[in-house]
Amino acid sequence: MIDRDGDSASPTPRKRADARRNEATLLEAAAAAFRTVGVDAPVRDIAARAGVGVGTIYRHFPTRADLIVAVYRHQVEACAEAAPTLLATSGTPYAALATWINLFVDFLVTKHGLAEALQSDAAAFETLHGYFLDRLVPACAHLLDAAAAAGEIHPDPDAQELLFAVGNLCAGAGRMPHYDARRMVGLLIAGLRLR
């Protein structure tokens, strides 16, 4: 199927709807496997979770690196897209911010083995950190600005610094048996609030 972009003479190929659904199903299945087993989850297990054959995975994602990058990008997009939705549907901008930060915590603490994979020599991982910042810093800034404009939080938090702080608080998750990253992040977010 070919889409034409307005007057542009160059055609843009577009995936069929069923191919996009298959890909989304594969990404969700891979994300679930990565949460429980880590990024080294067997491809056959991911295929079984998705209800497809192994060949289908390799058609969409020729290498494990391609699959990991796609899952990571899919989850970053979901987190970024949640910000305006939460702002529109939450009772207050602060409530939207707190809920969004919890989504971000979920994103961070479920990346078993991703840090090691990102530090490998695979070229596919080189741009992920920049992509992460490009998508999530503006989403967080939008929520911070709304909460500050509503008089709910201090007006000076920097979005990138806040995400960095949350990331550092999540770093202990899985390493210390009684460490509760969500509780620590909750204390940080509560500290932003104006009394």
ABEGO torsion letter per residue (X at the ends): XBBBBEABABBBBBBBAAAAAAAAAAAAAAAAAAAAAEAABBAAAAAAAAGBBAAAAAAABABAAAAAAAAAAAAAAAAAAAAAAAAAABABAAAAAAAAAAAAAAAAAABBGAAAAAABABAAAAAAAAAAAAAAAAAAAAAAAAAAAAGABBAABBAAAAAAAAAAAAAABGABAABBAAAAAAAAAAAABBX
